[in-house]
Amino acid sequence: MKNVNTEFGLNIELITEGYPVISALMTIECSSCGYRRVFKNVFSFDKMDLVFVTIKIIDWMTCDRCGSLLNTKVEFNI
């Protein structure tokens, strides 16, 4: 089973055969204007470093509508 993210021209294989599969649910919200977006993805344990880098980048994102810092909530199902 393979999951390839082709959005923005990226081709990243997130599932490697033989590794346990982890599903993630990330919610990004703005407390000022009410903006909310939910992302779901599945990846294997060996790709966890890519997930942490992504979360660190998103944690410093600001809202396009009002400029406030976005709140990030991540749930993992192992």
Backbone hydrogen bonds in HBPLUS format (Angstrom, degrees):
<---DONOR---> <-ACCEPTOR-->    atom                        ^
c    i                          cat <-CA-CA->   ^        H-A-AA   ^      H-
h    n   atom  resd res      DA  || num        DHA   H-A  angle D-A-AA Bond
n    s   type  num  typ     dist DA aas  dist angle  dist       angle   num
A0014-LEU N   A0003-ASN O   3.15 MM  11  5.57 168.4  2.16 156.6 160.2     1
A0009-GLY N   A0006-THR O   3.19 MM   3  5.26 143.3  2.33 130.4 124.4     2
A0010-LEU N   A0007-GLU O   3.40 MM   3  6.02 171.8  2.40 116.6 118.9     3
A0044-SER N   A0014-LEU O   2.80 MM  30  6.29 145.9  1.92 165.3 158.8     4
A0019-TYR N   A0016-THR O   3.33 MM   3  6.02 159.2  2.38 139.7 139.8     5
A0045-PHE N   A0020-PRO O   3.25 MM  25  6.01 144.9  2.38 159.8 168.3     6
A0022-ILE N   A0043-PHE O   2.75 MM  21  5.45 172.5  1.76 173.9 176.5     7
A0043-PHE N   A0022-ILE O   2.91 MM  21  5.45 165.1  1.93 158.7 163.0     8
A0023-SER N   A0077-ASN O   3.09 MM  54  5.17 167.9  2.11 144.5 144.3     9
A0077-ASN N   A0023-SER O   2.82 MM  54  5.17 154.0  1.89 156.8 160.2    10
A0024-ALA N   A0041-ASN O   2.85 MM  17  5.44 167.6  1.86 165.4 166.1    11
A0041-ASN N   A0024-ALA O   3.10 MM  17  5.44 155.4  2.16 148.6 151.4    12
A0025-LEU N   A0075-GLU O   2.86 MM  50  5.13 151.9  1.94 149.5 157.5    13
A0075-GLU N   A0025-LEU O   2.84 MM  50  5.13 156.6  1.89 146.1 154.1    14
A0026-MET N   A0039-PHE O   2.84 MM  13  5.11 166.3  1.86 153.5 157.9    15
A0039-PHE N   A0026-MET O   2.79 MM  13  5.11 162.9  1.82 153.9 159.9    16
A0027-THR N   A0073-LYS O   2.79 MM  46  5.13 164.6  1.81 155.4 160.7    17
A0073-LYS N   A0027-THR O   2.89 MM  46  5.13 154.6  1.96 150.4 157.7    18
A0028-ILE N   A0037-ARG O   2.84 MM   9  5.26 170.8  1.85 163.2 166.4    19
A0037-ARG N   A0028-ILE O   2.85 MM   9  5.26 148.1  1.96 150.5 159.7    20
A0029-GLU N   A0071-ASN O   2.88 MM  42  5.12 162.4  1.91 148.9 154.9    21
A0071-ASN N   A0029-GLU O   2.68 MM  42  5.12 165.6  1.70 166.1 165.5    22
A0030-CYS N   A0035-TYR O   2.85 MM   5  5.09 148.1  1.95 149.4 149.5    23
A0034-GLY N   A0030-CYS O   3.11 MM   4  5.29 141.7  2.26 132.1 140.5    24
A0047-LYS N   A0044-SER O   2.97 MM   3  5.70 164.2  1.99 124.3 129.6    25
A0048-MET N   A0045-PHE O   3.23 MM   3  5.46 159.4  2.28 116.5 116.4    26
A0050-LEU N   A0047-LYS O   3.04 MM   3  5.56 130.7  2.30 112.4 123.8    27
A0051-VAL N   A0047-LYS O   3.40 MM   4  6.82 150.7  2.49 145.9 154.1    28
A0052-PHE N   A0048-MET O   3.06 MM   4  6.38 158.3  2.10 154.4 159.2    29
A0053-VAL N   A0049-ASP O   3.17 MM   4  6.37 158.2  2.22 145.6 150.8    30
A0054-THR N   A0050-LEU O   3.08 MM   4  6.26 159.4  2.13 144.4 150.0    31
A0055-ILE N   A0051-VAL O   2.97 MM   4  6.24 159.1  2.01 152.1 157.5    32
A0056-LYS N   A0052-PHE O   3.01 MM   4  6.20 157.9  2.06 147.7 153.3    33
A0057-ILE N   A0053-VAL O   3.08 MM   4  6.32 152.1  2.16 148.0 155.1    34
A0058-ILE N   A0054-THR O   2.97 MM   4  6.19 168.1  1.98 155.0 158.1    35
A0059-ASP N   A0055-ILE O   2.92 MM   4  5.98 145.7  2.04 144.6 153.7    36
A0060-TRP N   A0057-ILE O   3.21 MM   3  5.75 156.2  2.27 111.9 118.3    37
A0061-MET N   A0058-ILE O   3.05 MM   3  5.17 168.6  2.06 114.4 116.3    38
A0070-LEU N   A0061-MET O   3.08 MM   9  6.01 166.8  2.10 155.7 153.1    39
A0063-CYS N   A0068-SER O   2.76 MM   5  5.41 158.8  1.80 155.2 161.3    40
A0067-GLY N   A0063-CYS O   2.94 MM   4  4.73 139.1  2.11 121.4 132.7    41
